[in-house]
């Protein structure tokens, strides 16, 4: 919730504007939803007109007119409280409660031991950008003629807003993390085409997955194109050998133009400088990256196809599952204020869930939701140069999930998912410890739903047999850990199925842990018209 405070001296003009049609005729049914007790005793929630607006303005100005108190900069306090478009709308009752709490905490009421100041809260529909909001108008002169203290009022309004977000379960605009929002036009497009999510979210998930699966910038470019995305670089002025940023787009439907999104507009963790900090950089990798960017810009085939064309060997499943386990264990001792370390863990776990979603969800579902919830924990307002705690990498899990086939061992899938789910749980517990209840609820629901989706996929076409129990498995495998036994339990219950659909295209080559990469004939990218930039 974003508070925006201004100060002025024209009470009547402000109230007439709030009760009027707005600059773009966006105001609909302006009405009061809260106010001080004396003023609300005379006015109800009927739609405001010009006469009512003037009456309210006169009531708000009464102390100023009686005491003749002057306030530098004007005596009219105006604050708008606005939600992001994707948060939807609150009821009048909810907004009324928020307004009363806000004015109490901002010391406009008698609760602080001072004389009250007169105020009202007006609601008149969504803004032209689709934001649900209210306007609070108050006199900065109290009923006894004293002045309301405006010192550091903007800073205080931010602190009050953070507390109210927590109290009312709204998206918390914390100082550490911040997710990119989307526009009403994007939402309308998704609804028009019957899409389960806006393009910005699907693109962010795909890009985050490609980043985690890649060992260098050139591979990232190839993987993004392999996912069917349109990719174009942003060059330094007058250069074609220096890339400073990038944009991506989904392939447009017939008759439509591509809508391009810069990496930074998809997520704070997806800007090109941030991505480059995750990869080893040498003159050779930089040259290879520019070659792939140039190929993407000219709609040509990838220059040097590599790991993305290969099938991983069976041995890598165990290695990468152990990597995820090592990450989870390290998180248990990672300080909650090491935001960069937790963001790294969330980003890599989000990418793995995104890769799993690509494998088993024909349309974005619970796994995609889990990836998005985790991505919210991966985006920091400011990134330090490096985490205070060095963490094991879980990036291999994303690579192997993207390249997996239906022949991969079921127990390996089950163990990998269990490790990823427990890593997500560790991130959930971090938010719980820091009292971020909204993220706690979001992660708990998303990971639970994702677990059910994987189990349902694993038990598809299951051959009926005697139910297997943990006790029986302990007897069969006396030296196995509890985690391995639970993974085996899921795998044995899916004797006829697999967490990955059987319709996947099998790769012809195998990627060993340190094996060479070889070329493969790639497909051509066909870019449409340049499209629209977001």
C-alpha positions as CSV (number, residue, x, y, z in Angstrom):
1,X,0.0,0.0,0.0
2,X,1.6,3.3,-1.1
3,X,0.8,6.5,0.8
4,X,1.3,9.8,-1.1
5,X,1.1,13.0,1.0
6,X,0.6,16.5,-0.3
7,X,-0.1,19.8,1.4
8,X,-2.1,22.8,0.2
9,X,-4.5,25.6,1.1
10,X,-7.6,25.0,-1.0
11,X,-9.9,22.7,0.8
12,X,-13.0,23.4,-1.3
13,X,-11.1,22.9,-4.6
14,X,-9.7,19.5,-3.5
15,X,-13.1,18.2,-2.3
16,X,-14.8,19.3,-5.6
17,X,-12.1,17.5,-7.6
18,X,-12.5,14.3,-5.5
19,X,-16.3,14.4,-6.0
20,X,-16.0,15.3,-9.7
21,X,-15.4,13.2,-12.8
22,X,-11.6,13.3,-12.6
23,X,-9.1,14.3,-15.2
24,X,-9.9,11.3,-17.4
25,X,-13.4,10.7,-16.3
26,X,-12.1,7.9,-14.1
27,X,-14.0,8.8,-10.9
28,X,-17.1,6.6,-10.4
29,X,-19.6,7.0,-7.5
30,X,-17.5,9.2,-5.2
31,X,-18.6,8.6,-1.6
32,X,-17.3,8.8,2.0
33,X,-16.1,5.6,3.6
34,X,-14.7,7.1,6.9
35,X,-14.1,10.4,8.7
36,X,-14.1,12.0,12.1
37,X,-17.1,11.3,14.3
38,X,-18.5,14.9,14.2
39,X,-18.4,15.1,10.4
40,X,-19.7,11.5,9.8
41,X,-22.7,12.3,12.0
42,X,-23.9,14.7,9.3
43,X,-22.8,12.9,6.2
44,X,-23.4,9.3,5.1
45,X,-22.0,7.1,2.2
46,X,-24.3,8.5,-0.5
47,X,-22.7,9.5,-3.8
48,X,-21.1,13.0,-3.4
49,X,-22.0,15.9,-5.6
50,X,-20.6,19.4,-5.8
51,X,-22.9,20.8,-3.0
52,X,-22.0,17.9,-0.7
53,X,-18.3,18.4,-1.4
54,X,-18.6,22.1,-0.5
55,X,-20.5,21.3,2.7
56,X,-17.8,18.9,3.7
57,X,-15.0,21.3,2.8
58,X,-16.6,24.0,5.0
59,X,-16.9,21.5,7.9
60,X,-13.2,20.6,7.5
61,X,-12.2,24.3,7.4
62,X,-14.2,25.3,10.5
63,X,-11.2,25.3,12.9
64,X,-9.2,27.3,10.5
65,X,-11.9,29.9,10.0
66,X,-12.6,30.2,13.8
67,X,-9.0,30.4,15.1
68,X,-7.4,32.0,12.0
69,X,-4.4,29.7,12.6
70,X,-1.9,29.8,9.7
71,X,0.2,26.8,8.6
72,X,3.3,27.2,6.4
73,X,2.6,25.6,3.1
74,X,-1.1,25.4,3.7
75,X,-3.4,23.7,6.2
76,X,-4.9,21.1,3.9
77,X,-3.5,17.5,4.4
78,X,-4.1,15.2,1.4
79,X,-3.0,11.6,1.4
80,X,-3.9,8.9,-1.1
81,X,-3.5,5.2,-0.1
82,X,-3.2,3.0,-3.1
83,X,-2.9,-0.8,-3.8
84,X,-1.1,-2.4,-6.7
85,X,-3.5,-3.3,-9.6
86,X,-2.9,-7.0,-9.1
87,X,-4.0,-6.9,-5.5
88,X,-7.6,-6.4,-6.6
89,X,-10.1,-4.4,-4.6
90,X,-11.1,-4.0,-1.0
91,X,-14.6,-3.4,0.4
92,X,-15.7,0.0,1.7
93,X,-15.7,-1.5,5.2
94,X,-12.1,-2.6,4.8
95,X,-10.9,0.7,3.4
96,X,-12.9,2.5,6.2
97,X,-11.0,0.4,8.9
98,X,-7.7,1.1,7.2
99,X,-8.4,4.9,7.0
100,X,-9.4,5.1,10.7
101,X,-6.3,3.2,11.8
102,X,-4.1,5.3,9.5
103,X,-5.4,8.6,10.9
104,X,-5.1,7.3,14.4
105,X,-1.5,6.3,13.9
106,X,-0.8,9.6,12.2
107,X,-2.0,11.5,15.3
108,X,-5.0,13.2,13.8
109,X,-7.4,11.7,16.4
110,X,-7.8,12.3,20.1
111,X,-6.2,8.9,20.9
112,X,-2.8,10.5,21.2
113,X,-4.1,12.9,23.9
114,X,-4.4,15.9,21.6
115,X,-7.5,17.6,20.3
116,X,-8.8,15.8,17.2
117,X,-8.5,17.3,13.7
118,X,-11.4,17.0,11.2
119,X,-10.9,14.6,8.3
120,X,-12.7,12.4,5.7
121,X,-11.8,9.5,3.5
122,X,-13.2,9.5,-0.1
123,X,-13.4,6.5,-2.5
124,X,-14.2,7.0,-6.1
125,X,-13.3,3.9,-8.0
126,X,-10.1,2.7,-9.6
127,X,-7.4,4.9,-11.0
128,X,-6.8,4.9,-14.8
129,X,-4.0,2.3,-14.1
130,X,-6.4,0.0,-12.3
131,X,-5.3,0.8,-8.7
132,X,-7.8,0.6,-5.9
133,X,-7.3,3.5,-3.7
134,X,-8.8,6.1,-1.3
135,X,-8.1,9.8,-0.6
136,X,-7.9,11.2,2.9
137,X,-8.4,14.9,3.4
138,X,-7.9,16.6,6.7
139,X,-7.3,19.9,8.3
140,X,-3.9,20.4,9.9
141,X,-5.5,22.6,12.5
142,X,-7.0,20.8,15.4
143,X,-10.4,21.6,17.0
144,X,-8.6,23.7,19.7
145,X,-6.7,25.8,17.2
146,X,-3.3,24.0,17.7
147,X,-1.4,22.7,14.7
148,X,-0.9,19.1,13.8
149,X,2.8,18.2,13.8
150,X,3.9,17.5,10.2
151,X,7.5,16.8,11.0
152,X,8.7,13.7,9.1
153,X,5.1,13.0,8.2
154,X,6.0,11.3,4.9
155,X,8.4,9.0,6.6
156,X,5.9,8.2,9.3
157,X,3.2,7.5,6.7
158,X,5.5,4.9,5.2
159,X,6.0,3.2,8.6
160,X,2.2,3.3,9.3
161,X,1.5,1.8,5.9
162,X,3.9,-1.1,6.5
163,X,2.1,-1.9,9.8
164,X,-1.3,-1.7,8.2
165,X,-0.2,-4.0,5.3
166,X,0.7,-6.6,7.9
167,X,-2.5,-6.1,9.9
168,X,-4.8,-6.4,7.0
169,X,-2.9,-9.0,5.0
170,X,-2.0,-6.8,2.1
171,X,1.1,-7.0,-0.1
172,X,3.9,-5.8,2.1
173,X,6.1,-3.2,0.4
174,X,9.1,-4.0,2.5
175,X,12.4,-2.2,2.4
176,X,14.3,-5.4,1.4
177,X,12.3,-7.2,-1.3
178,X,10.0,-5.9,-4.1
179,X,8.3,-7.8,-6.9
180,X,7.6,-6.3,-10.3
181,X,3.9,-5.6,-10.9
182,X,1.9,-5.8,-14.1
183,X,-0.5,-3.4,-15.8
184,X,-4.3,-3.5,-16.3
185,X,-3.6,-3.9,-20.0
186,X,-1.6,-7.1,-19.4
187,X,-4.3,-8.5,-17.2
188,X,-7.0,-7.6,-19.7
189,X,-5.0,-9.4,-22.5
190,X,-4.7,-12.5,-20.3
191,X,-8.4,-12.5,-19.7
192,X,-9.2,-11.9,-23.3
193,X,-7.1,-14.9,-24.4
194,X,-8.2,-17.1,-21.5
195,X,-4.6,-17.3,-20.2
196,X,-4.0,-18.5,-16.6
197,X,-1.4,-15.8,-16.0
198,X,-0.1,-12.5,-17.5
199,X,2.8,-12.8,-20.0
200,X,5.1,-10.9,-17.6
201,X,4.9,-13.8,-15.1
202,X,5.3,-16.6,-17.7
203,X,8.3,-14.9,-19.2
204,X,9.9,-14.2,-15.9
205,X,9.5,-17.9,-14.9
206,X,11.0,-19.1,-18.2
207,X,13.9,-16.6,-18.1
208,X,14.7,-17.5,-14.4
209,X,14.7,-21.2,-15.4
210,X,17.0,-20.6,-18.4
211,X,19.4,-18.5,-16.2
212,X,19.7,-21.2,-13.5
213,X,20.3,-23.9,-16.1
214,X,23.1,-22.1,-17.8
215,X,26.7,-21.9,-17.0
216,X,27.5,-18.8,-19.1
217,X,25.8,-16.0,-20.9
218,X,25.9,-17.6,-24.4
219,X,24.1,-20.7,-23.1
220,X,21.5,-18.5,-21.5
221,X,20.7,-16.9,-24.9
222,X,20.5,-20.3,-26.6
223,X,18.2,-21.7,-23.9
224,X,15.9,-18.7,-24.0
225,X,15.5,-19.2,-27.8
226,X,15.1,-23.0,-27.3
227,X,12.2,-22.2,-25.0
228,X,10.5,-20.6,-28.0
229,X,11.0,-17.0,-26.8
230,X,11.9,-14.1,-29.0
231,X,15.2,-12.6,-27.8
232,X,16.9,-9.3,-28.7
233,X,20.0,-7.6,-27.2
234,X,20.3,-3.9,-26.3
235,X,23.6,-2.7,-27.6
236,X,25.8,0.2,-26.3
237,X,25.4,3.3,-28.3
238,X,27.1,2.9,-31.7
239,X,28.3,-0.6,-31.0
240,X,27.3,-4.2,-32.0
241,X,29.9,-5.9,-29.9
242,X,28.9,-4.6,-26.5
243,X,25.5,-5.8,-25.1
244,X,24.2,-3.8,-22.1
245,X,20.7,-5.3,-21.7
246,X,18.1,-7.5,-23.3
247,X,14.4,-7.9,-24.0
248,X,12.3,-11.0,-24.5
249,X,8.7,-11.6,-25.8
250,X,6.3,-14.5,-26.3
251,X,5.6,-15.4,-29.9
252,X,2.5,-13.3,-30.8
253,X,-0.8,-14.7,-32.1
254,X,-1.7,-14.1,-35.7
255,X,-2.6,-10.5,-36.3
256,X,-1.0,-9.3,-33.0
257,X,2.4,-7.7,-32.3
258,X,5.0,-9.0,-29.9
259,X,5.1,-7.3,-26.5
260,X,8.7,-7.0,-25.4
261,X,9.8,-6.9,-21.8
262,X,13.2,-5.8,-20.6
263,X,14.9,-8.2,-18.2
264,X,14.8,-5.7,-15.3
265,X,11.0,-5.2,-15.9
266,X,10.5,-9.0,-15.5
267,X,12.3,-9.1,-12.1
268,X,14.9,-7.3,-10.2
269,X,17.0,-10.4,-10.3
270,X,16.8,-10.7,-14.1
271,X,18.6,-7.6,-15.2
272,X,21.6,-8.5,-17.3
273,X,24.2,-7.0,-15.0
274,X,22.7,-9.1,-12.1
275,X,22.8,-12.2,-14.3
276,X,26.4,-11.6,-15.3
277,X,27.4,-11.5,-11.6
278,X,26.3,-15.1,-11.4
279,X,28.4,-16.4,-14.3
280,X,32.2,-16.8,-14.7
281,X,33.4,-14.2,-17.2
282,X,36.4,-14.6,-19.5
283,X,37.3,-13.0,-22.8
284,X,36.3,-16.3,-24.5
285,X,32.8,-16.4,-22.8
286,X,32.2,-12.7,-23.6
287,X,33.0,-13.3,-27.3
288,X,30.8,-16.4,-27.4
289,X,27.9,-14.4,-25.7
290,X,28.1,-11.5,-28.2
291,X,28.0,-14.1,-31.1
292,X,24.8,-15.6,-29.7
293,X,23.2,-12.2,-29.1
294,X,24.0,-11.1,-32.6
295,X,22.5,-14.4,-34.0
296,X,19.3,-13.8,-31.9
297,X,19.1,-10.2,-33.2
298,X,19.4,-11.3,-36.8
299,X,17.0,-14.3,-36.5
300,X,19.9,-16.7,-37.3
301,X,20.7,-20.1,-35.9
302,X,22.6,-20.4,-32.6
303,X,26.3,-20.2,-33.3
304,X,27.6,-23.0,-31.0
305,X,24.9,-25.2,-29.5
306,X,26.1,-26.8,-26.3
307,X,24.8,-28.4,-23.1
308,X,21.2,-27.4,-23.8
309,X,21.1,-30.0,-26.6
310,X,22.3,-32.9,-24.5
311,X,20.6,-35.5,-22.2
312,X,22.1,-35.7,-18.6
313,X,23.6,-38.9,-17.4
314,X,21.9,-40.9,-14.7
315,X,24.7,-40.2,-12.2
316,X,23.9,-36.5,-12.3
317,X,20.5,-37.0,-10.6
318,X,22.2,-38.1,-7.3
319,X,24.8,-35.3,-7.6
320,X,22.3,-32.5,-8.0
321,X,19.9,-33.9,-5.4
322,X,22.9,-33.9,-3.0
323,X,23.6,-30.3,-4.0
324,X,20.1,-29.2,-3.1
325,X,20.4,-31.1,0.2
326,X,23.6,-29.3,0.9
327,X,22.0,-25.9,0.1
328,X,19.1,-26.7,2.5
329,X,21.5,-27.7,5.3
330,X,23.5,-24.5,4.9
331,X,20.4,-22.4,5.0
332,X,19.7,-23.8,8.5
333,X,22.7,-21.8,9.8
334,X,22.3,-18.8,7.4
335,X,21.4,-15.5,9.3
336,X,18.0,-14.2,8.4
337,X,19.4,-10.8,7.6
338,X,21.8,-12.2,4.9
339,X,19.2,-11.2,2.3
340,X,21.5,-11.9,-0.7
341,X,22.0,-15.5,0.4
342,X,18.3,-16.1,0.9
343,X,17.5,-14.4,-2.4
344,X,20.0,-16.7,-4.2
345,X,18.5,-19.8,-2.6
346,X,15.0,-18.6,-3.5
347,X,16.0,-17.8,-7.1
348,X,17.5,-21.2,-7.7
349,X,14.7,-23.1,-6.0
350,X,12.1,-21.0,-8.0
351,X,13.9,-21.9,-11.2
352,X,13.8,-25.6,-10.4
353,X,10.1,-25.5,-9.7
354,X,9.7,-23.6,-13.0
355,X,11.6,-26.4,-14.9
356,X,9.4,-29.0,-13.2
357,X,6.3,-27.0,-14.2
358,X,7.4,-27.1,-17.8
359,X,7.7,-30.9,-17.6
360,X,4.4,-31.9,-16.1
361,X,2.0,-29.0,-16.5
362,X,0.4,-28.4,-19.9
363,X,-0.8,-25.1,-18.5
364,X,0.8,-23.2,-15.6
365,X,-0.5,-24.8,-12.4
366,X,0.6,-25.5,-8.8
367,X,4.3,-25.9,-9.7
368,X,4.3,-22.6,-11.6
369,X,2.6,-21.0,-8.7
370,X,5.3,-22.3,-6.4
371,X,8.0,-20.9,-8.7
372,X,6.3,-17.5,-8.6
373,X,5.9,-17.4,-4.8
374,X,9.6,-18.3,-4.4
375,X,10.6,-15.7,-7.0
376,X,9.1,-13.0,-4.7
377,X,11.7,-13.9,-2.2
378,X,14.5,-13.7,-4.8
379,X,14.0,-10.0,-5.8
380,X,15.8,-7.5,-3.6
381,X,15.6,-3.7,-3.9
382,X,19.4,-3.6,-3.6
383,X,21.8,-6.4,-4.2
384,X,25.1,-6.5,-2.3
385,X,28.2,-7.6,-4.2
386,X,27.9,-11.1,-2.7
387,X,26.1,-12.9,0.1
388,X,27.8,-12.9,3.5
389,X,27.4,-16.7,3.5
390,X,28.7,-18.7,0.6
391,X,26.0,-21.2,-0.4
392,X,26.1,-24.5,-2.3
393,X,24.4,-24.1,-5.7
394,X,21.1,-25.8,-6.7
395,X,21.4,-24.7,-10.3
396,X,22.1,-28.2,-11.5
397,X,18.6,-29.3,-10.5
398,X,17.1,-26.9,-13.0
399,X,19.4,-28.1,-15.8
400,X,18.6,-31.8,-15.2
401,X,14.9,-31.2,-14.9
402,X,14.8,-29.3,-18.2
403,X,16.7,-32.1,-20.0
404,X,15.0,-35.0,-18.2
405,X,13.2,-37.7,-20.1
406,X,10.5,-40.3,-19.1
407,X,13.2,-42.9,-18.8
408,X,14.8,-41.2,-15.8
409,X,14.4,-43.2,-12.6
410,X,11.2,-42.5,-10.6
411,X,13.0,-42.6,-7.3
412,X,15.4,-39.9,-8.5
413,X,12.5,-37.6,-9.3
414,X,10.9,-38.2,-6.0
415,X,14.1,-37.6,-4.0
416,X,14.9,-34.4,-6.0
417,X,11.4,-33.0,-5.4
418,X,11.6,-33.8,-1.7
419,X,14.9,-31.9,-1.4
420,X,13.5,-28.9,-3.4
421,X,10.3,-28.9,-1.3
422,X,12.4,-28.9,1.9
423,X,14.5,-26.0,0.6
424,X,11.3,-24.1,-0.1
425,X,10.2,-24.9,3.5
426,X,13.5,-23.4,4.8
427,X,12.7,-20.2,2.9
428,X,9.2,-20.3,4.3
429,X,10.6,-20.7,7.9
430,X,12.9,-17.7,7.3
431,X,9.9,-15.5,6.4
432,X,8.1,-16.9,9.4
433,X,11.0,-16.0,11.7
434,X,11.0,-12.5,10.3
435,X,7.3,-12.2,10.7
436,X,6.5,-11.8,7.0
437,X,3.1,-13.5,7.3
438,X,2.0,-12.8,3.7
439,X,5.0,-14.7,2.2
440,X,4.5,-17.4,4.8
441,X,0.9,-18.0,3.7
442,X,1.8,-17.8,0.0
443,X,4.7,-20.3,0.2
444,X,2.9,-22.7,2.5
445,X,-0.1,-23.0,0.2
446,X,2.0,-23.1,-3.0
447,X,4.4,-25.8,-1.9
448,X,1.6,-27.9,-0.5
449,X,-0.3,-27.7,-3.8
450,X,2.9,-28.4,-5.8
451,X,3.6,-31.5,-3.7
452,X,0.1,-32.9,-4.4
453,X,0.5,-32.2,-8.1
454,X,3.8,-34.1,-8.2
455,X,2.3,-37.1,-6.3
456,X,-0.7,-37.1,-8.5
457,X,1.5,-37.2,-11.6
458,X,3.7,-39.9,-10.1
459,X,0.7,-42.1,-9.4
460,X,-0.8,-41.8,-12.9
461,X,-1.5,-45.3,-14.4
462,X,-0.2,-46.9,-11.2
463,X,-0.4,-50.7,-11.1
464,X,-2.4,-51.8,-8.1
465,X,-0.4,-53.7,-5.5
466,X,-0.1,-54.3,-1.8
467,X,0.3,-50.9,-0.1
468,X,3.9,-50.3,0.8
469,X,4.7,-48.8,4.2
470,X,7.7,-47.0,5.7
471,X,8.1,-49.9,8.1
472,X,8.5,-52.3,5.3
473,X,11.0,-50.1,3.5
474,X,13.1,-49.7,6.7
475,X,13.3,-53.5,6.8
476,X,14.3,-53.7,3.1
477,X,16.8,-50.9,3.3
478,X,18.2,-50.7,6.8
479,X,21.0,-48.3,6.0
480,X,18.9,-45.8,4.1
481,X,18.0,-42.3,5.5
482,X,14.4,-41.3,6.2
483,X,14.5,-38.9,3.2
484,X,15.6,-41.6,0.8
485,X,13.0,-44.0,2.2
486,X,10.2,-41.4,1.7
487,X,11.4,-40.8,-1.8
488,X,11.4,-44.6,-2.4
489,X,7.9,-44.8,-1.0
490,X,6.6,-42.3,-3.6
491,X,8.5,-44.0,-6.4
492,X,7.2,-47.5,-5.5
493,X,3.7,-46.2,-5.4
494,X,4.1,-45.1,-9.0
495,X,5.3,-48.4,-10.5
496,X,3.4,-47.7,-13.7
497,X,4.0,-43.9,-13.9
498,X,6.5,-41.2,-13.6
499,X,6.5,-37.6,-12.4
500,X,7.4,-36.7,-16.0
501,X,4.9,-37.3,-18.8
502,X,5.8,-40.1,-21.2
503,X,5.4,-37.9,-24.3
504,X,8.7,-36.1,-23.9
505,X,11.1,-36.1,-26.8
506,X,14.2,-38.1,-25.9
507,X,17.6,-36.5,-26.6
508,X,20.1,-38.6,-28.5
509,X,23.2,-37.6,-26.6
510,X,24.2,-37.8,-23.0
511,X,25.7,-35.1,-20.9
512,X,28.3,-36.4,-18.5
513,X,29.4,-34.6,-15.4
514,X,32.5,-33.2,-17.2
515,X,31.9,-34.4,-20.7
516,X,32.4,-32.4,-23.9
517,X,29.6,-30.7,-25.7
518,X,28.8,-31.2,-29.3
519,X,26.9,-29.4,-32.0
520,X,23.4,-30.1,-33.0
521,X,21.4,-28.7,-35.9
522,X,19.2,-26.0,-34.3
523,X,15.9,-24.7,-35.5
524,X,15.5,-21.2,-37.0
525,X,13.9,-18.4,-35.0
526,X,11.4,-16.3,-37.0
527,X,10.8,-13.0,-35.4
528,X,7.7,-11.1,-36.3
529,X,7.5,-7.3,-36.4
530,X,9.5,-5.6,-33.6
531,X,6.3,-5.3,-31.5
532,X,5.7,-3.3,-28.3
533,X,8.3,-2.6,-25.6
534,X,7.3,-2.9,-22.0
